[in-house]
Amino acid sequence: LLLSLSQPPWSHQARPGDEVTLECHVSLEAYAKTFWLKQPPEGRPTCVAVATFKDHPRLTAKRNSYSFNISFPSLDLSDTATYYCGALAYNRVSFGNGTKLHPEEEERVVPELFISFGHQEQNPFQVISPLLIISYYIYSFCLFIVYISILY
């Protein structure tokens, strides 16, 4: 009997707070002792789940006849790692190819402002950032104060 494992997909991106499930499909039903290893980008691999799994603060596990999946109810940046499904059967250990899990922080959107003077068509390539506009108003205000102080 040959033991084989598969882990789709090879890479999984999600945002912190998302629920994510990593799948492991096992070719042998009852004889395989299954487990999951977590390999952080820098660090040693650690076992995070076994078939006789109870509670874990970061994830839940579900085992049925031909699969052993782990789920992260609320993904965190600390969950960044490659996760390997493994199984022991007939004194032989096999591993899946691994699934890279990399939570990504939401992109910050920097607002941009289009300014048009007169009745010209707006050119989308002439973008002025809000910081530039604020700087312009601060500069104008300073010039106004200097002008007033010269008059009085």
C-alpha positions as CSV (number, residue, x, y, z in Angstrom):
1,L,0.0,0.0,0.0
2,L,1.3,3.4,-1.0
3,L,0.7,6.5,1.1
4,S,0.4,9.8,-0.7
5,L,-0.7,13.3,0.4
6,S,-1.9,16.3,-1.6
7,Q,-2.2,19.9,-0.4
8,P,-4.1,22.3,-2.7
9,P,-3.3,25.2,-3.3
10,W,0.5,25.8,-3.1
11,S,0.1,29.3,-1.9
12,H,-2.8,31.1,-0.2
13,Q,-3.2,34.8,0.4
14,A,-5.7,36.3,2.7
15,R,-6.2,39.3,4.9
16,P,-5.8,39.4,8.7
17,G,-9.1,38.5,10.3
18,D,-10.2,36.2,7.3
19,E,-11.2,32.6,7.9
20,V,-8.8,30.3,6.0
21,T,-8.9,26.5,5.6
22,L,-5.8,24.5,4.5
23,E,-6.6,21.1,3.0
24,C,-4.8,17.8,3.2
25,H,-6.0,14.8,1.2
26,V,-4.7,11.4,2.4
27,S,-4.7,8.3,0.1
28,L,-5.0,5.8,3.0
29,E,-8.0,5.9,5.3
30,A,-7.6,4.3,8.7
31,Y,-3.9,3.4,8.9
32,A,-2.4,6.9,8.5
33,K,-1.6,9.0,11.6
34,T,-1.9,12.5,10.2
35,F,-0.4,15.7,11.5
36,W,0.4,19.3,10.4
37,L,3.8,21.1,10.7
38,K,4.2,24.9,10.6
39,Q,7.5,26.2,9.1
40,P,7.8,30.0,9.7
41,P,9.9,32.0,7.3
42,E,12.7,32.1,9.9
43,G,12.6,29.4,12.4
44,R,12.2,25.7,13.1
45,P,9.1,23.6,12.1
46,T,6.7,22.9,14.9
47,C,3.8,20.5,15.1
48,V,0.5,22.4,15.2
49,A,-2.1,19.6,14.8
50,V,-2.4,15.8,15.1
51,A,-5.3,13.5,14.3
52,T,-6.1,13.3,18.0
53,F,-6.3,17.1,18.1
54,K,-8.0,18.8,21.0
55,D,-7.9,22.6,21.3
56,H,-5.4,25.1,19.9
57,P,-5.6,28.9,20.4
58,R,-5.1,29.8,16.7
59,L,-6.8,27.0,14.7
60,T,-9.2,24.1,14.5
61,A,-8.7,20.8,12.9
62,K,-11.2,18.4,11.2
63,R,-10.3,14.8,10.3
64,N,-12.5,12.5,8.2
65,S,-11.8,9.3,6.2
66,Y,-9.5,10.8,3.5
67,S,-8.7,14.3,4.7
68,F,-7.3,16.2,7.6
69,N,-7.9,20.0,7.3
70,I,-6.9,22.9,9.6
71,S,-8.8,26.1,9.8
72,F,-7.8,29.5,11.1
73,P,-11.1,31.2,12.3
74,S,-9.3,34.6,12.3
75,L,-6.1,34.9,10.4
76,D,-3.2,36.8,12.0
77,L,0.2,38.0,10.7
78,S,1.8,35.5,13.1
79,D,0.3,32.7,11.0
80,T,2.6,33.5,8.1
81,A,4.4,30.2,7.4
82,T,4.5,27.2,5.1
83,Y,2.3,24.4,6.4
84,Y,3.1,20.8,5.7
85,C,0.6,18.0,6.0
86,G,2.3,14.8,7.1
87,A,1.2,11.2,7.7
88,L,2.7,8.1,9.2
89,A,1.6,4.7,8.0
90,Y,3.4,1.3,7.9
91,N,6.5,2.8,9.6
92,R,6.9,5.3,6.8
93,V,6.4,9.1,7.0
94,S,5.1,11.1,4.0
95,F,4.7,14.8,3.5
96,G,2.6,17.0,1.2
97,N,4.3,19.7,-0.9
98,G,3.3,22.4,1.6
99,T,1.0,25.4,1.4
100,K,2.4,28.9,1.9
101,L,0.1,31.0,3.9
102,H,0.9,34.7,3.9
103,P,-1.6,37.1,5.4
104,E,-1.3,40.6,3.8
105,E,-2.2,43.8,5.5
106,E,-4.8,45.9,3.7
107,E,-3.3,48.4,1.3
108,R,-3.6,52.0,2.5
109,V,-5.2,54.1,-0.2
110,V,-3.7,57.6,-0.5
111,P,-6.4,59.9,-1.8
112,E,-5.6,61.9,-4.9
113,L,-7.3,65.1,-6.1
114,F,-7.8,66.3,-9.6
115,I,-7.8,70.1,-10.0
116,S,-9.0,71.9,-13.1
117,F,-8.7,75.6,-13.6
118,G,-11.1,77.3,-16.0
119,H,-13.1,75.2,-18.5
120,Q,-10.3,73.0,-19.6
121,E,-10.7,69.3,-19.8
122,Q,-9.4,67.4,-16.8
123,N,-6.2,65.6,-17.5
124,P,-6.0,62.4,-15.3
125,F,-2.2,62.6,-15.5
126,Q,-2.1,65.9,-13.7
127,V,-2.7,64.6,-10.2
128,I,-1.9,66.7,-7.2
129,S,-1.6,65.1,-3.8
130,P,-3.5,66.5,-0.8
131,L,-0.2,67.1,0.9
132,L,0.9,69.4,-1.9
133,I,-2.4,71.3,-1.7
134,I,-2.1,71.7,2.1
135,S,1.5,72.8,1.7
136,Y,0.3,75.4,-0.8
137,Y,-2.3,76.8,1.6
138,I,0.2,76.9,4.5
139,Y,2.7,78.7,2.3
140,S,0.0,81.2,1.1
141,F,-1.1,81.8,4.7
142,C,2.5,82.5,5.8
143,L,2.9,85.0,2.9
144,F,-0.3,86.7,3.9
145,I,1.0,87.1,7.5
146,V,4.3,88.5,6.3
147,Y,2.4,90.9,4.0
148,I,0.2,92.1,6.8
149,S,3.2,92.6,9.2
150,I,4.9,94.7,6.5
151,L,1.8,97.0,6.1
152,Y,1.5,97.6,9.8
